[in-house]
Amino acid sequence: MDVDTDWEWDETLFSGTATYYRRGRLPYAPGLTDVVAEVLDLNGRGRLIDVGCGPGTLALSFQDLFSEIVGLDPDPVMIAVAAREAAERGGADKVRWVQARAEDLPAGLGTFTVATIGQSFHWMDRGLVAASIRDMLQPGGALVHISDLKTERRTVDDPAYPAVPHVAIEELVRNYLGPVRRAGQGVLQQGTAGGEAAVLAQAGFTGPERRVVPGGQLLERTVDEVVAGVFSMSFSAPHLFGQRRDEFEADLRRRLRGASRSGRFSERQPSTEVFVWRNCPAELPC
Ligand SMILES: C[S@@+](CC[C@H](N)C(=O)[O-])C[C@H]1O[C@@H](n2cnc3c(N)ncnc32)[C@H](O)[C@@H]1O
């Protein structure tokens, strides 16, 4: 694991976050699937594996673009939420959900045309996982790394509602959980690791081709959605508050009400950053 040398992954990392995820997290930029479909020339055939799939965010948005999809995640509730959502949307027969860590790949799952990783690679033993995924991709296949664009300003000047008070929320979380970022049963002194490009190049991938899917739209957020957003994050997952969970939630809601009398906030839709890495064997240059 290369996140932080003193930190060890454990299965509580996203414990209790799954039920808050869809309600609380901001969506990827509209247009993401179109951009990926265009770059990869997707046609409804082929197999996709979404690694660290969470509640199926990416796997389900690409549902119409592949003939078969596998979503893999170690958190049992994430997998259950994803499966329920797939059943509600229809087409669940072509999606399979696997509860496992990416480090367990290939796990007998076969070969794939495309692998997606959305905001989860930093939790993995990245060198090991990149090598496994490359072995599982067909020649000419692609690994698509997807995340919110981190360099944008998140707050908005909107006359309708105040901005989500992120700084005050972070301070409140620190008051309850301490100054160092929590992650599962441990802490991340150095934060999560960057430098994906070097890891993926080292594993033999070619690229990347970078695309930014523009966001920027004004989103309206309720107190419930902001609270769900906080509980959806690994560093403020419900289990971390122990017996003070309800006290924390009441405190958070009080502060949010204090910041917006209407109980509504404005937030900017983040842009989505996409890196496409190709598996180009020497005998089949891409
Ligand atoms: C921030 S969520 C991202 C979910 C989804 N991919 C998305 O884009 O919305 C991170 C996910 O990574 C999963 N995860 C953490 N460590 C993992 C590992 N070692 N192998 C596979 N998935 C992992 C977590 O369980 C969680 O569901």
The ligand as a Gaussian input file, in Angstrom:
#p B3LYP/6-31G(d) Opt

LIG

0 1
 C      -14.779000       7.599000      -3.018000
 S      -15.509000       6.001000      -3.291000
 C      -15.675000       6.019000      -5.075000
 C      -16.839000       5.220000      -5.570000
 C      -17.088000       5.264000      -7.076000
 N      -15.984000       4.689000      -7.816000
 C      -17.337000       6.669000      -7.567000
 O      -16.622000       7.108000      -8.468000
 O      -18.257000       7.312000      -7.078000
 C      -14.124000       4.950000      -3.028000
 C      -14.470000       3.481000      -3.114000
 O      -13.251000       2.740000      -3.157000
 C      -13.458000       1.544000      -2.473000
 N      -12.147000       0.999000      -2.084000
 C      -11.359000       1.363000      -1.053000
 N      -10.274000       0.596000      -1.007000
 C      -10.362000      -0.280000      -2.032000
 C       -9.541000      -1.336000      -2.510000
 N       -8.394000      -1.636000      -1.925000
 N       -9.971000      -2.046000      -3.584000
 C      -11.124000      -1.734000      -4.207000
 N      -11.940000      -0.727000      -3.807000
 C      -11.567000      -0.019000      -2.739000
 C      -14.311000       1.956000      -1.284000
 O      -14.961000       0.847000      -0.665000
 C      -15.258000       2.951000      -1.911000
 O      -16.444000       2.346000      -2.315000

